[in-house]
Amino acid sequence: MGSNSFDLLFRGLELTTGGQRLHRPSDYAAALERAGQSPGVLAGYLDAFRHGMPPHGGFAIGLERWVGRLTGAENIREVTLFARDLNRLAP
């Protein structure tokens, strides 16, 4: 089985990753079975796929990664508005 996915790299850094999502109920049932999970927990979610979900996909961009690479920042926290780490979990 192939993968309908992509990565967008900028100066050696992954900025975006994306791909086509599952849209067949049988694919979800197989994935849940492989993971040893009960489909009952996700029944409401899976109903949307049983009624017909068209093929769909998406992506997300790492804005801080892009700005960091663009500005030459040494650490991504330098370009992140509310950077999180072990000592800072809230703004």
PyMOL Python script that loads the backbone (N, CA, C, O; Angstrom):
from pymol import cmd

cmd.read_pdbstr("""\
ATOM      1  N   MET A   1       0.851  -1.177   0.000  1.00  0.00           N
ATOM      2  CA  MET A   1       0.000   0.000   0.000  1.00  0.00           C
ATOM      3  C   MET A   1       0.894   1.237   0.000  1.00  0.00           C
ATOM      4  O   MET A   1       1.812   1.333   0.814  1.00  0.00           O
ATOM      5  N   GLY A   2       0.639   2.175  -0.895  1.00  0.00           N
ATOM      6  CA  GLY A   2       1.420   3.391  -0.988  1.00  0.00           C
ATOM      7  C   GLY A   2       0.915   4.459  -0.039  1.00  0.00           C
ATOM      8  O   GLY A   2      -0.105   4.305   0.631  1.00  0.00           O
ATOM      9  N   SER A   3       1.650   5.519  -0.009  1.00  0.00           N
ATOM     10  CA  SER A   3       1.294   6.634   0.858  1.00  0.00           C
ATOM     11  C   SER A   3       0.996   7.856  -0.002  1.00  0.00           C
ATOM     12  O   SER A   3       1.802   8.238  -0.850  1.00  0.00           O
ATOM     13  N   ASN A   4      -0.154   8.459   0.217  1.00  0.00           N
ATOM     14  CA  ASN A   4      -0.486   9.713  -0.456  1.00  0.00           C
ATOM     15  C   ASN A   4      -0.146  10.847   0.496  1.00  0.00           C
ATOM     16  O   ASN A   4      -1.028  11.434   1.123  1.00  0.00           O
ATOM     17  N   SER A   5       1.133  11.145   0.597  1.00  0.00           N
ATOM     18  CA  SER A   5       1.567  12.164   1.544  1.00  0.00           C
ATOM     19  C   SER A   5       2.742  12.942   0.966  1.00  0.00           C
ATOM     20  O   SER A   5       3.322  12.569  -0.054  1.00  0.00           O
ATOM     21  N   PHE A   6       3.079  14.041   1.654  1.00  0.00           N
ATOM     22  CA  PHE A   6       4.184  14.865   1.184  1.00  0.00           C
ATOM     23  C   PHE A   6       4.835  15.582   2.364  1.00  0.00           C
ATOM     24  O   PHE A   6       4.246  15.723   3.435  1.00  0.00           O
ATOM     25  N   ASP A   7       6.048  16.021   2.137  1.00  0.00           N
ATOM     26  CA  ASP A   7       6.773  16.892   3.062  1.00  0.00           C
ATOM     27  C   ASP A   7       7.305  18.067   2.248  1.00  0.00           C
ATOM     28  O   ASP A   7       7.768  17.891   1.121  1.00  0.00           O
ATOM     29  N   LEU A   8       7.236  19.249   2.815  1.00  0.00           N
ATOM     30  CA  LEU A   8       7.806  20.436   2.179  1.00  0.00           C
ATOM     31  C   LEU A   8       9.033  20.837   2.989  1.00  0.00           C
ATOM     32  O   LEU A   8       8.937  21.147   4.177  1.00  0.00           O
ATOM     33  N   LEU A   9      10.177  20.826   2.332  1.00  0.00           N
ATOM     34  CA  LEU A   9      11.434  21.171   2.990  1.00  0.00           C
ATOM     35  C   LEU A   9      11.908  22.540   2.524  1.00  0.00           C
ATOM     36  O   LEU A   9      11.762  22.894   1.354  1.00  0.00           O
ATOM     37  N   PHE A  10      12.477  23.306   3.450  1.00  0.00           N
ATOM     38  CA  PHE A  10      13.034  24.626   3.153  1.00  0.00           C
ATOM     39  C   PHE A  10      14.394  24.716   3.815  1.00  0.00           C
ATOM     40  O   PHE A  10      14.497  24.699   5.042  1.00  0.00           O
ATOM     41  N   ARG A  11      15.434  24.812   3.009  1.00  0.00           N
ATOM     42  CA  ARG A  11      16.810  24.872   3.519  1.00  0.00           C
ATOM     43  C   ARG A  11      17.094  23.746   4.508  1.00  0.00           C
ATOM     44  O   ARG A  11      17.715  23.958   5.549  1.00  0.00           O
ATOM     45  N   GLY A  12      16.629  22.545   4.165  1.00  0.00           N
ATOM     46  CA  GLY A  12      16.912  21.370   4.972  1.00  0.00           C
ATOM     47  C   GLY A  12      16.010  21.167   6.173  1.00  0.00           C
ATOM     48  O   GLY A  12      16.260  20.266   6.973  1.00  0.00           O
ATOM     49  N   LEU A  13      14.965  21.975   6.328  1.00  0.00           N
ATOM     50  CA  LEU A  13      14.070  21.855   7.480  1.00  0.00           C
ATOM     51  C   LEU A  13      12.664  21.549   6.994  1.00  0.00           C
ATOM     52  O   LEU A  13      12.172  22.193   6.067  1.00  0.00           O
ATOM     53  N   GLU A  14      12.014  20.569   7.613  1.00  0.00           N
ATOM     54  CA  GLU A  14      10.639  20.242   7.254  1.00  0.00           C
ATOM     55  C   GLU A  14       9.705  21.337   7.771  1.00  0.00           C
ATOM     56  O   GLU A  14       9.617  21.572   8.976  1.00  0.00           O
ATOM     57  N   LEU A  15       9.014  21.998   6.850  1.00  0.00           N
ATOM     58  CA  LEU A  15       8.071  23.051   7.218  1.00  0.00           C
ATOM     59  C   LEU A  15       6.644  22.530   7.284  1.00  0.00           C
ATOM     60  O   LEU A  15       5.867  22.930   8.152  1.00  0.00           O
ATOM     61  N   THR A  16       6.307  21.645   6.374  1.00  0.00           N
ATOM     62  CA  THR A  16       4.944  21.169   6.242  1.00  0.00           C
ATOM     63  C   THR A  16       4.954  19.683   5.946  1.00  0.00           C
ATOM     64  O   THR A  16       5.830  19.176   5.246  1.00  0.00           O
ATOM     65  N   THR A  17       3.977  19.006   6.484  1.00  0.00           N
ATOM     66  CA  THR A  17       3.728  17.624   6.134  1.00  0.00           C
ATOM     67  C   THR A  17       2.230  17.482   5.958  1.00  0.00           C
ATOM     68  O   THR A  17       1.452  18.141   6.647  1.00  0.00           O
ATOM     69  N   GLY A  18       1.837  16.649   5.065  1.00  0.00           N
ATOM     70  CA  GLY A  18       0.410  16.493   4.833  1.00  0.00           C
ATOM     71  C   GLY A  18       0.129  15.256   4.019  1.00  0.00           C
ATOM     72  O   GLY A  18       1.038  14.543   3.593  1.00  0.00           O
ATOM     73  N   GLY A  19      -1.141  15.019   3.814  1.00  0.00           N
ATOM     74  CA  GLY A  19      -1.497  13.863   3.018  1.00  0.00           C
ATOM     75  C   GLY A  19      -2.985  13.609   3.005  1.00  0.00           C
ATOM     76  O   GLY A  19      -3.777  14.330   3.610  1.00  0.00           O
ATOM     77  N   GLN A  20      -3.332  12.559   2.295  1.00  0.00           N
ATOM     78  CA  GLN A  20      -4.722  12.143   2.189  1.00  0.00           C
ATOM     79  C   GLN A  20      -5.103  11.352   3.431  1.00  0.00           C
ATOM     80  O   GLN A  20      -4.348  10.497   3.894  1.00  0.00           O
ATOM     81  N   ARG A  21      -6.271  11.647   3.958  1.00  0.00           N
ATOM     82  CA  ARG A  21      -6.764  10.976   5.159  1.00  0.00           C
ATOM     83  C   ARG A  21      -7.537   9.721   4.779  1.00  0.00           C
ATOM     84  O   ARG A  21      -7.971   9.567   3.638  1.00  0.00           O
ATOM     85  N   LEU A  22      -7.703   8.836   5.739  1.00  0.00           N
ATOM     86  CA  LEU A  22      -8.568   7.674   5.536  1.00  0.00           C
ATOM     87  C   LEU A  22      -9.995   8.162   5.323  1.00  0.00           C
ATOM     88  O   LEU A  22     -10.419   9.136   5.945  1.00  0.00           O
ATOM     89  N   HIS A  23     -10.737   7.490   4.448  1.00  0.00           N
ATOM     90  CA  HIS A  23     -12.132   7.870   4.250  1.00  0.00           C
ATOM     91  C   HIS A  23     -13.059   6.663   4.109  1.00  0.00           C
ATOM     92  O   HIS A  23     -14.267   6.836   3.949  1.00  0.00           O
ATOM     93  N   ARG A  24     -12.522   5.456   4.166  1.00  0.00           N
ATOM     94  CA  ARG A  24     -13.339   4.246   4.082  1.00  0.00           C
ATOM     95  C   ARG A  24     -13.520   3.654   5.470  1.00  0.00           C
ATOM     96  O   ARG A  24     -12.541   3.464   6.192  1.00  0.00           O
ATOM     97  N   PRO A  25     -14.757   3.360   5.852  1.00  0.00           N
ATOM     98  CA  PRO A  25     -14.995   2.771   7.186  1.00  0.00           C
ATOM     99  C   PRO A  25     -14.193   1.495   7.413  1.00  0.00           C
ATOM    100  O   PRO A  25     -13.747   1.241   8.532  1.00  0.00           O
ATOM    101  N   SER A  26     -14.004   0.695   6.378  1.00  0.00           N
ATOM    102  CA  SER A  26     -13.253  -0.559   6.527  1.00  0.00           C
ATOM    103  C   SER A  26     -11.793  -0.301   6.901  1.00  0.00           C
ATOM    104  O   SER A  26     -11.192  -1.093   7.626  1.00  0.00           O
ATOM    105  N   ASP A  27     -11.220   0.800   6.411  1.00  0.00           N
ATOM    106  CA  ASP A  27      -9.834   1.143   6.764  1.00  0.00           C
ATOM    107  C   ASP A  27      -9.719   1.467   8.260  1.00  0.00           C
ATOM    108  O   ASP A  27      -8.765   1.058   8.922  1.00  0.00           O
ATOM    109  N   TYR A  28     -10.711   2.211   8.780  1.00  0.00           N
ATOM    110  CA  TYR A  28     -10.714   2.526  10.213  1.00  0.00           C
ATOM    111  C   TYR A  28     -10.921   1.277  11.049  1.00  0.00           C
ATOM    112  O   TYR A  28     -10.270   1.100  12.078  1.00  0.00           O
ATOM    113  N   ALA A  29     -11.825   0.408  10.614  1.00  0.00           N
ATOM    114  CA  ALA A  29     -12.083  -0.837  11.361  1.00  0.00           C
ATOM    115  C   ALA A  29     -10.815  -1.682  11.429  1.00  0.00           C
ATOM    116  O   ALA A  29     -10.495  -2.234  12.482  1.00  0.00           O
ATOM    117  N   ALA A  30     -10.098  -1.784  10.326  1.00  0.00           N
ATOM    118  CA  ALA A  30      -8.854  -2.563  10.298  1.00  0.00           C
ATOM    119  C   ALA A  30      -7.792  -1.929  11.198  1.00  0.00           C
ATOM    120  O   ALA A  30      -7.084  -2.636  11.916  1.00  0.00           O
ATOM    121  N   ALA A  31      -7.680  -0.602  11.162  1.00  0.00           N
ATOM    122  CA  ALA A  31      -6.691   0.091  11.992  1.00  0.00           C
ATOM    123  C   ALA A  31      -7.004  -0.093  13.473  1.00  0.00           C
ATOM    124  O   ALA A  31      -6.098  -0.321  14.274  1.00  0.00           O
ATOM    125  N   LEU A  32      -8.275   0.003  13.840  1.00  0.00           N
ATOM    126  CA  LEU A  32      -8.664  -0.193  15.241  1.00  0.00           C
ATOM    127  C   LEU A  32      -8.405  -1.626  15.684  1.00  0.00           C
ATOM    128  O   LEU A  32      -7.961  -1.861  16.808  1.00  0.00           O
ATOM    129  N   GLU A  33      -8.678  -2.578  14.809  1.00  0.00           N
ATOM    130  CA  GLU A  33      -8.436  -3.981  15.137  1.00  0.00           C
ATOM    131  C   GLU A  33      -6.945  -4.241  15.352  1.00  0.00           C
ATOM    132  O   GLU A  33      -6.557  -4.931  16.295  1.00  0.00           O
ATOM    133  N   ARG A  34      -6.118  -3.683  14.473  1.00  0.00           N
ATOM    134  CA  ARG A  34      -4.654  -3.852  14.626  1.00  0.00           C
ATOM    135  C   ARG A  34      -4.166  -3.265  15.936  1.00  0.00           C
ATOM    136  O   ARG A  34      -3.235  -3.788  16.547  1.00  0.00           O
ATOM    137  N   ALA A  35      -4.798  -2.170  16.371  1.00  0.00           N
ATOM    138  CA  ALA A  35      -4.392  -1.513  17.619  1.00  0.00           C
ATOM    139  C   ALA A  35      -5.050  -2.139  18.847  1.00  0.00           C
ATOM    140  O   ALA A  35      -4.774  -1.733  19.976  1.00  0.00           O
ATOM    141  N   GLY A  36      -5.920  -3.128  18.625  1.00  0.00           N
ATOM    142  CA  GLY A  36      -6.592  -3.782  19.750  1.00  0.00           C
ATOM    143  C   GLY A  36      -7.627  -2.902  20.422  1.00  0.00           C
ATOM    144  O   GLY A  36      -7.902  -3.069  21.611  1.00  0.00           O
ATOM    145  N   GLN A  37      -8.207  -1.963  19.679  1.00  0.00           N
ATOM    146  CA  GLN A  37      -9.187  -1.026  20.238  1.00  0.00           C
ATOM    147  C   GLN A  37     -10.586  -1.383  19.765  1.00  0.00           C
ATOM    148  O   GLN A  37     -10.758  -1.977  18.701  1.00  0.00           O
ATOM    149  N   SER A  38     -11.573  -1.022  20.552  1.00  0.00           N
ATOM    150  CA  SER A  38     -12.961  -1.274  20.214  1.00  0.00           C
ATOM    151  C   SER A  38     -13.513  -0.129  19.370  1.00  0.00           C
ATOM    152  O   SER A  38     -13.335   1.037  19.723  1.00  0.00           O
ATOM    153  N   PRO A  39     -14.183  -0.448  18.256  1.00  0.00           N
ATOM    154  CA  PRO A  39     -14.772   0.611  17.438  1.00  0.00           C
ATOM    155  C   PRO A  39     -15.915   1.337  18.152  1.00  0.00           C
ATOM    156  O   PRO A  39     -16.281   2.444  17.758  1.00  0.00           O
ATOM    157  N   GLY A  40     -16.477   0.729  19.192  1.00  0.00           N
ATOM    158  CA  GLY A  40     -17.574   1.350  19.921  1.00  0.00           C
ATOM    159  C   GLY A  40     -17.218   2.688  20.531  1.00  0.00           C
ATOM    160  O   GLY A  40     -18.073   3.568  20.635  1.00  0.00           O
ATOM    161  N   VAL A  41     -15.984   2.855  20.932  1.00  0.00           N
ATOM    162  CA  VAL A  41     -15.537   4.110  21.543  1.00  0.00           C
ATOM    163  C   VAL A  41     -15.641   5.271  20.552  1.00  0.00           C
ATOM    164  O   VAL A  41     -15.894   6.409  20.946  1.00  0.00           O
ATOM    165  N   LEU A  42     -15.448   4.979  19.275  1.00  0.00           N
ATOM    166  CA  LEU A  42     -15.468   6.020  18.233  1.00  0.00           C
ATOM    167  C   LEU A  42     -16.716   5.939  17.360  1.00  0.00           C
ATOM    168  O   LEU A  42     -16.705   6.435  16.234  1.00  0.00           O
ATOM    169  N   ALA A  43     -17.782   5.331  17.848  1.00  0.00           N
ATOM    170  CA  ALA A  43     -18.976   5.089  17.030  1.00  0.00           C
ATOM    171  C   ALA A  43     -19.512   6.366  16.393  1.00  0.00           C
ATOM    172  O   ALA A  43     -19.817   6.363  15.200  1.00  0.00           O
ATOM    173  N   GLY A  44     -19.635   7.442  17.136  1.00  0.00           N
ATOM    174  CA  GLY A  44     -20.153   8.691  16.582  1.00  0.00           C
ATOM    175  C   GLY A  44     -19.283   9.231  15.466  1.00  0.00           C
ATOM    176  O   GLY A  44     -19.790   9.722  14.457  1.00  0.00           O
ATOM    177  N   TYR A  45     -17.985   9.142  15.641  1.00  0.00           N
ATOM    178  CA  TYR A  45     -17.035   9.608  14.631  1.00  0.00           C
ATOM    179  C   TYR A  45     -17.113   8.730  13.384  1.00  0.00           C
ATOM    180  O   TYR A  45     -17.130   9.233  12.261  1.00  0.00           O
ATOM    181  N   LEU A  46     -17.162   7.410  13.594  1.00  0.00           N
ATOM    182  CA  LEU A  46     -17.171   6.470  12.476  1.00  0.00           C
ATOM    183  C   LEU A  46     -18.464   6.530  11.670  1.00  0.00           C
ATOM    184  O   LEU A  46     -18.472   6.175  10.491  1.00  0.00           O
ATOM    185  N   ASP A  47     -19.562   6.976  12.290  1.00  0.00           N
ATOM    186  CA  ASP A  47     -20.829   7.094  11.565  1.00  0.00           C
ATOM    187  C   ASP A  47     -20.706   8.029  10.363  1.00  0.00           C
ATOM    188  O   ASP A  47     -21.306   7.773   9.319  1.00  0.00           O
ATOM    189  N   ALA A  48     -19.947   9.093  10.498  1.00  0.00           N
ATOM    190  CA  ALA A  48     -19.767  10.019   9.376  1.00  0.00           C
ATOM    191  C   ALA A  48     -19.165   9.310   8.173  1.00  0.00           C
ATOM    192  O   ALA A  48     -19.509   9.617   7.032  1.00  0.00           O
ATOM    193  N   PHE A  49     -18.276   8.371   8.419  1.00  0.00           N
ATOM    194  CA  PHE A  49     -17.636   7.637   7.330  1.00  0.00           C
ATOM    195  C   PHE A  49     -18.567   6.587   6.750  1.00  0.00           C
ATOM    196  O   PHE A  49     -18.498   6.293   5.556  1.00  0.00           O
ATOM    197  N   ARG A  50     -19.433   6.019   7.570  1.00  0.00           N
ATOM    198  CA  ARG A  50     -20.406   5.038   7.081  1.00  0.00           C
ATOM    199  C   ARG A  50     -21.445   5.691   6.161  1.00  0.00           C
ATOM    200  O   ARG A  50     -21.988   5.035   5.272  1.00  0.00           O
ATOM    201  N   HIS A  51     -21.715   6.963   6.374  1.00  0.00           N
ATOM    202  CA  HIS A  51     -22.692   7.677   5.554  1.00  0.00           C
ATOM    203  C   HIS A  51     -22.068   8.249   4.286  1.00  0.00           C
ATOM    204  O   HIS A  51     -22.774   8.811   3.449  1.00  0.00           O
ATOM    205  N   GLY A  52     -20.778   8.116   4.139  1.00  0.00           N
ATOM    206  CA  GLY A  52     -20.111   8.549   2.920  1.00  0.00           C
ATOM    207  C   GLY A  52     -19.225   9.764   3.105  1.00  0.00           C
ATOM    208  O   GLY A  52     -19.698  10.897   3.018  1.00  0.00           O
ATOM    209  N   MET A  53     -17.970   9.545   3.353  1.00  0.00           N
ATOM    210  CA  MET A  53     -16.990  10.617   3.492  1.00  0.00           C
ATOM    211  C   MET A  53     -16.170  10.646   2.205  1.00  0.00           C
ATOM    212  O   MET A  53     -15.587   9.627   1.833  1.00  0.00           O
ATOM    213  N   PRO A  54     -16.110  11.775   1.521  1.00  0.00           N
ATOM    214  CA  PRO A  54     -15.306  11.822   0.294  1.00  0.00           C
ATOM    215  C   PRO A  54     -13.815  11.783   0.626  1.00  0.00           C
ATOM    216  O   PRO A  54     -13.422  12.110   1.745  1.00  0.00           O
ATOM    217  N   PRO A  55     -12.995  11.391  -0.326  1.00  0.00           N
ATOM    218  CA  PRO A  55     -11.548  11.469  -0.109  1.00  0.00           C
ATOM    219  C   PRO A  55     -11.177  12.906   0.256  1.00  0.00           C
ATOM    220  O   PRO A  55     -11.653  13.857  -0.365  1.00  0.00           O
ATOM    221  N   HIS A  56     -10.335  13.051   1.253  1.00  0.00           N
ATOM    222  CA  HIS A  56      -9.965  14.383   1.712  1.00  0.00           C
ATOM    223  C   HIS A  56      -8.546  14.343   2.265  1.00  0.00           C
ATOM    224  O   HIS A  56      -7.991  13.267   2.489  1.00  0.00           O
ATOM    225  N   GLY A  57      -7.975  15.494   2.478  1.00  0.00           N
ATOM    226  CA  GLY A  57      -6.619  15.575   2.994  1.00  0.00           C
ATOM    227  C   GLY A  57      -6.386  16.908   3.666  1.00  0.00           C
ATOM    228  O   GLY A  57      -7.308  17.706   3.840  1.00  0.00           O
ATOM    229  N   GLY A  58      -5.160  17.135   4.036  1.00  0.00           N
ATOM    230  CA  GLY A  58      -4.845  18.392   4.694  1.00  0.00           C
ATOM    231  C   GLY A  58      -3.360  18.507   4.974  1.00  0.00           C
ATOM    232  O   GLY A  58      -2.579  17.593   4.711  1.00  0.00           O
ATOM    233  N   PHE A  59      -2.999  19.650   5.512  1.00  0.00           N
ATOM    234  CA  PHE A  59      -1.607  19.890   5.884  1.00  0.00           C
ATOM    235  C   PHE A  59      -1.573  20.977   6.944  1.00  0.00           C
ATOM    236  O   PHE A  59      -2.553  21.690   7.159  1.00  0.00           O
ATOM    237  N   ALA A  60      -0.455  21.088   7.584  1.00  0.00           N
ATOM    238  CA  ALA A  60      -0.248  22.147   8.568  1.00  0.00           C
ATOM    239  C   ALA A  60       1.166  22.668   8.384  1.00  0.00           C
ATOM    240  O   ALA A  60       2.092  21.898   8.132  1.00  0.00           O
ATOM    241  N   ILE A  61       1.329  23.969   8.511  1.00  0.00           N
ATOM    242  CA  ILE A  61       2.649  24.570   8.335  1.00  0.00           C
ATOM    243  C   ILE A  61       3.228  24.931   9.703  1.00  0.00           C
ATOM    244  O   ILE A  61       2.513  25.415  10.581  1.00  0.00           O
ATOM    245  N   GLY A  62       4.489  24.697   9.868  1.00  0.00           N
ATOM    246  CA  GLY A  62       5.192  25.071  11.085  1.00  0.00           C
ATOM    247  C   GLY A  62       5.718  26.486  10.941  1.00  0.00           C
ATOM    248  O   GLY A  62       6.868  26.687  10.551  1.00  0.00           O
ATOM    249  N   LEU A  63       4.884  27.469  11.252  1.00  0.00           N
ATOM    250  CA  LEU A  63       5.244  28.872  11.038  1.00  0.00           C
ATOM    251  C   LEU A  63       6.533  29.251  11.766  1.00  0.00           C
ATOM    252  O   LEU A  63       7.392  29.936  11.210  1.00  0.00           O
ATOM    253  N   GLU A  64       6.659  28.797  13.023  1.00  0.00           N
ATOM    254  CA  GLU A  64       7.873  29.139  13.770  1.00  0.00           C
ATOM    255  C   GLU A  64       9.111  28.534  13.126  1.00  0.00           C
ATOM    256  O   GLU A  64      10.171  29.159  13.107  1.00  0.00           O
ATOM    257  N   ARG A  65       8.984  27.322  12.598  1.00  0.00           N
ATOM    258  CA  ARG A  65      10.127  26.702  11.921  1.00  0.00           C
ATOM    259  C   ARG A  65      10.558  27.541  10.725  1.00  0.00           C
ATOM    260  O   ARG A  65      11.748  27.771  10.511  1.00  0.00           O
ATOM    261  N   TRP A  66       9.571  27.996   9.945  1.00  0.00           N
ATOM    262  CA  TRP A  66       9.868  28.785   8.754  1.00  0.00           C
ATOM    263  C   TRP A  66      10.517  30.107   9.123  1.00  0.00           C
ATOM    264  O   TRP A  66      11.530  30.488   8.537  1.00  0.00           O
ATOM    265  N   VAL A  67       9.940  30.809  10.094  1.00  0.00           N
ATOM    266  CA  VAL A  67      10.494  32.098  10.515  1.00  0.00           C
ATOM    267  C   VAL A  67      11.888  31.904  11.104  1.00  0.00           C
ATOM    268  O   VAL A  67      12.791  32.699  10.843  1.00  0.00           O
ATOM    269  N   GLY A  68      12.063  30.846  11.898  1.00  0.00           N
ATOM    270  CA  GLY A  68      13.374  30.573  12.473  1.00  0.00           C
ATOM    271  C   GLY A  68      14.436  30.339  11.416  1.00  0.00           C
ATOM    272  O   GLY A  68      15.553  30.846  11.522  1.00  0.00           O
ATOM    273  N   ARG A  69      14.083  29.564  10.392  1.00  0.00           N
ATOM    274  CA  ARG A  69      15.042  29.288   9.321  1.00  0.00           C
ATOM    275  C   ARG A  69      15.297  30.545   8.500  1.00  0.00           C
ATOM    276  O   ARG A  69      16.428  30.811   8.091  1.00  0.00           O
ATOM    277  N   LEU A  70      14.245  31.312   8.261  1.00  0.00           N
ATOM    278  CA  LEU A  70      14.358  32.539   7.467  1.00  0.00           C
ATOM    279  C   LEU A  70      15.248  33.565   8.151  1.00  0.00           C
ATOM    280  O   LEU A  70      16.038  34.237   7.488  1.00  0.00           O
ATOM    281  N   THR A  71      15.131  33.695   9.474  1.00  0.00           N
ATOM    282  CA  THR A  71      15.908  34.696  10.212  1.00  0.00           C
ATOM    283  C   THR A  71      17.250  34.175  10.701  1.00  0.00           C
ATOM    284  O   THR A  71      18.080  34.951  11.175  1.00  0.00           O
ATOM    285  N   GLY A  72      17.472  32.874  10.591  1.00  0.00           N
ATOM    286  CA  GLY A  72      18.728  32.309  11.064  1.00  0.00           C
ATOM    287  C   GLY A  72      18.795  32.165  12.579  1.00  0.00           C
ATOM    288  O   GLY A  72      19.883  32.111  13.151  1.00  0.00           O
ATOM    289  N   ALA A  73      17.630  32.104  13.231  1.00  0.00           N
ATOM    290  CA  ALA A  73      17.598  31.956  14.695  1.00  0.00           C
ATOM    291  C   ALA A  73      18.285  30.658  15.109  1.00  0.00           C
ATOM    292  O   ALA A  73      18.145  29.634  14.439  1.00  0.00           O
ATOM    293  N   GLU A  74      19.019  30.702  16.201  1.00  0.00           N
ATOM    294  CA  GLU A  74      19.714  29.511  16.676  1.00  0.00           C
ATOM    295  C   GLU A  74      18.778  28.539  17.377  1.00  0.00           C
ATOM    296  O   GLU A  74      19.051  27.340  17.421  1.00  0.00           O
ATOM    297  N   ASN A  75      17.675  29.045  17.928  1.00  0.00           N
ATOM    298  CA  ASN A  75      16.725  28.206  18.642  1.00  0.00           C
ATOM    299  C   ASN A  75      15.315  28.647  18.269  1.00  0.00           C
ATOM    300  O   ASN A  75      15.041  29.844  18.188  1.00  0.00           O
ATOM    301  N   ILE A  76      14.432  27.704  18.046  1.00  0.00           N
ATOM    302  CA  ILE A  76      13.063  28.028  17.637  1.00  0.00           C
ATOM    303  C   ILE A  76      12.338  28.873  18.681  1.00  0.00           C
ATOM    304  O   ILE A  76      11.399  29.597  18.350  1.00  0.00           O
ATOM    305  N   ARG A  77      12.767  28.786  19.933  1.00  0.00           N
ATOM    306  CA  ARG A  77      12.133  29.598  20.985  1.00  0.00           C
ATOM    307  C   ARG A  77      12.342  31.093  20.765  1.00  0.00           C
ATOM    308  O   ARG A  77      11.581  31.908  21.286  1.00  0.00           O
ATOM    309  N   GLU A  78      13.358  31.454  20.003  1.00  0.00           N
ATOM    310  CA  GLU A  78      13.609  32.862  19.713  1.00  0.00           C
ATOM    311  C   GLU A  78      12.534  33.473  18.820  1.00  0.00           C
ATOM    312  O   GLU A  78      12.366  34.693  18.808  1.00  0.00           O
ATOM    313  N   VAL A  79      11.806  32.648  18.074  1.00  0.00           N
ATOM    314  CA  VAL A  79      10.789  33.151  17.156  1.00  0.00           C
ATOM    315  C   VAL A  79       9.387  32.656  17.513  1.00  0.00           C
ATOM    316  O   VAL A  79       8.459  32.788  16.715  1.00  0.00           O
ATOM    317  N   THR A  80       9.234  32.089  18.704  1.00  0.00           N
ATOM    318  CA  THR A  80       7.945  31.575  19.163  1.00  0.00           C
ATOM    319  C   THR A  80       7.376  32.539  20.195  1.00  0.00           C
ATOM    320  O   THR A  80       8.047  32.883  21.169  1.00  0.00           O
ATOM    321  N   LEU A  81       6.135  32.975  19.978  1.00  0.00           N
ATOM    322  CA  LEU A  81       5.527  33.962  20.864  1.00  0.00           C
ATOM    323  C   LEU A  81       5.447  33.471  22.307  1.00  0.00           C
ATOM    324  O   LEU A  81       5.879  34.172  23.221  1.00  0.00           O
ATOM    325  N   PHE A  82       4.908  32.293  22.517  1.00  0.00           N
ATOM    326  CA  PHE A  82       4.811  31.717  23.863  1.00  0.00           C
ATOM    327  C   PHE A  82       5.502  30.359  23.853  1.00  0.00           C
ATOM    328  O   PHE A  82       4.846  29.318  23.820  1.00  0.00           O
ATOM    329  N   ALA A  83       6.815  30.381  23.883  1.00  0.00           N
ATOM    330  CA  ALA A  83       7.589  29.134  23.829  1.00  0.00           C
ATOM    331  C   ALA A  83       7.348  28.294  25.081  1.00  0.00           C
ATOM    332  O   ALA A  83       7.290  28.824  26.191  1.00  0.00           O
ATOM    333  N   ARG A  84       7.209  27.004  24.896  1.00  0.00           N
ATOM    334  CA  ARG A  84       7.002  26.072  26.006  1.00  0.00           C
ATOM    335  C   ARG A  84       8.272  25.235  26.188  1.00  0.00           C
ATOM    336  O   ARG A  84       8.922  24.853  25.215  1.00  0.00           O
ATOM    337  N   ASP A  85       8.605  24.965  27.418  1.00  0.00           N
ATOM    338  CA  ASP A  85       9.702  24.039  27.726  1.00  0.00           C
ATOM    339  C   ASP A  85       9.429  23.440  29.103  1.00  0.00           C
ATOM    340  O   ASP A  85       8.332  23.608  29.635  1.00  0.00           O
ATOM    341  N   LEU A  86      10.387  22.758  29.681  1.00  0.00           N
ATOM    342  CA  LEU A  86      10.179  22.096  30.972  1.00  0.00           C
ATOM    343  C   LEU A  86       9.865  23.074  32.096  1.00  0.00           C
ATOM    344  O   LEU A  86       9.199  22.709  33.065  1.00  0.00           O
ATOM    345  N   ASN A  87      10.333  24.305  31.980  1.00  0.00           N
ATOM    346  CA  ASN A  87      10.131  25.289  33.034  1.00  0.00           C
ATOM    347  C   ASN A  87       9.033  26.303  32.734  1.00  0.00           C
ATOM    348  O   ASN A  87       8.724  27.142  33.579  1.00  0.00           O
ATOM    349  N   ARG A  88       8.446  26.239  31.552  1.00  0.00           N
ATOM    350  CA  ARG A  88       7.396  27.183  31.191  1.00  0.00           C
ATOM    351  C   ARG A  88       6.298  26.458  30.430  1.00  0.00           C
ATOM    352  O   ARG A  88       6.468  26.107  29.263  1.00  0.00           O
ATOM    353  N   LEU A  89       5.173  26.237  31.096  1.00  0.00           N
ATOM    354  CA  LEU A  89       4.055  25.542  30.477  1.00  0.00           C
ATOM    355  C   LEU A  89       2.874  26.457  30.209  1.00  0.00           C
ATOM    356  O   LEU A  89       1.929  26.061  29.526  1.00  0.00           O
ATOM    357  N   ALA A  90       2.910  27.661  30.728  1.00  0.00           N
ATOM    358  CA  ALA A  90       1.845  28.626  30.511  1.00  0.00           C
ATOM    359  C   ALA A  90       2.467  29.961  30.079  1.00  0.00           C
ATOM    360  O   ALA A  90       3.599  30.276  30.445  1.00  0.00           O
ATOM    361  N   PRO A  91       1.710  30.736  29.298  1.00  0.00           N
ATOM    362  CA  PRO A  91       2.269  32.015  28.840  1.00  0.00           C
ATOM    363  C   PRO A  91       2.690  32.875  29.997  1.00  0.00           C
ATOM    364  O   PRO A  91       3.182  33.985  29.793  1.00  0.00           O
TER     365      PRO A  91
END
""", "prot")
cmd.dss("prot")
cmd.show_as("cartoon", "prot")
cmd.util.cbc("prot")
cmd.orient("prot")
